[in-house]
Amino acid sequence: MRSVVLDTETTGMPVTDGHRIIEIGCVELQGRRLTGRHFHVYLQPDREVDEGAIAVHGITNEFLIDKPRFREVADEFFEFIKDAQLIIHNAAFDVGFINNEFALLGQQDRSDIAQHCSVLDTLMMARERHPGQRNNLDALCKRYGVDNSGRDLHGALLDAEILADVYLAMTGGQTHLSLAGEGADGSNGGRPQPSPIRRLPAERPRTPVLRASEEELAAHVARMAAIEKAAGGTPLWVQLEQQAAEAAHARAAEPA
């Protein structure tokens, strides 16, 4: 299966307030291998970038002045993602912005990319696997041993490359052959790149078991008795222990 790991940066949020895409980054996977093919572009949004957004990704209005507009790259971008499985972290956000960009061009046939690609949301996947835990990209990097030390600010291409490593780790595959943007000599043009996944050692040191002392056991029994008295009845755990003891006694009394 051909997959495209995708990320965007925007002027702010939400898209319904007229915010636009200012960076798109994609890396290609073929048969769960990074192919080295990528799509990356900065875009002139024809509006100001919110200060809060600049604090997240560091992309300023001055930097974007001479960049192409989405209409100039729309065809190339669409051809890159068409018929692929899109792998996106918090897909609703990125897909909403991409659909909006095509809609603003009047390209209604492309204004729902789910009609041309399947979409896999790694945030939803992570929430299912790790309920109640932090599941942003930085947290997943820490959890799966992916080096994101070069990620001082958000960036669409770098985040797509990191997400590719995280996705492959989450789904149990090989993670690092050549990253998008690397040349034949392995150079990366000075851009920060995620490193290969560092696996935890197979043999981990055993956790020492600290057993309760006689005094601690006695204090525990006294505490349980106080709880039972305050409850005015037999606690559930005592009932379960009694039932288990009675069942064991009944089995022992059964003829062989």
C-alpha positions, 0 to 999 in steps of 0.5 A, a space after each residue: 500500500 502507498 501511504 503519505 504521512 502529512 502535516 500542515 501549518 496554518 495562520 491560526 485556527 479555526 478554519 471557519 475564521 478564514 485561516 489558511 495553510 502556510 506549510 504542507 509537508 508530506 513523506 511517502 511510504 511504500 510497503 511500510 518503507 520510507 521511499 525518500 519521496 516527499 512534497 514540501 512547500 511554504 505558501 503565501 496565505 494572503 492574510 496575517 499569521 496570528 502571533 499565537 501561531 507564530 509562537 508555535 511554528 515560527 513562520 512569520 509574515 515576512 518569510 511568506 511574502 514571496 512564497 507561492 499561493 496554494 493555487 500554484 501548487 494545488 495540482 502537484 499536491 493533489 497528484 502526490 496524495 491521490 489514491 494514497 492512504 493519508 496518515 495524519 495526527 489529528 486528521 480532522 484539523 489538516 483535512 478541514 484546512 486542505 478541503 477549504 483550500 480546494 473549495 476556495 479555488 472552486 475545485 469542488 471535485 477536490 474539496 473532500 479529499 476523503 473521496 480520493 484518499 483513505 485517511 488514518 488518524 494516528 491521534 485516534 489510534 493512539 487514544 485507543 491504545 493509550 486511553 487517559 494518557 497524553 497522545 500528542 506527537 511529543 508524548 508519542 515520541 517519548 513513549 516509542 523511543 523516537 528522537 525528536 530532539 531537533 523539534 524546537 518548533 513545529 514544522 510540517 515536513 519535520 513533523 511528517 517525518 517524525 510521525 512516520 517513525 511514530 506510526 511505524 513504531 506504533 504498528 510494529 514495523 521497521 522505521 528508518 531507511 532514508 528520510 524524506 529530503 535526504 540526498 543520495 549521500 545521506 545529507 539533509 541540507 542542514 535541516 534537523 532530522 529525526 534519528 532512527 528509533 532507539 529501542 528499549 533493551 530487551 532485558 530490563 533490570 528487575 524491579 525489587 520487591 519490598 515486602 511488608 514488615 510484621 508491624 506494617 501488616 498489623 497496621 493494615 489489619 487494624 485499618 481494615 477493621 476500622 473501615 469495616 466498623 465505620 461502614 456498619 457492615 461487612 466490606 465487599 472484599 471481606 465477603 469475596 474472601 469468605 466466599 473464596 474460602 467457602 468454595 475452597 472448603 467445599 472443593 476439599 470436602 468433595 469425594 475424590 
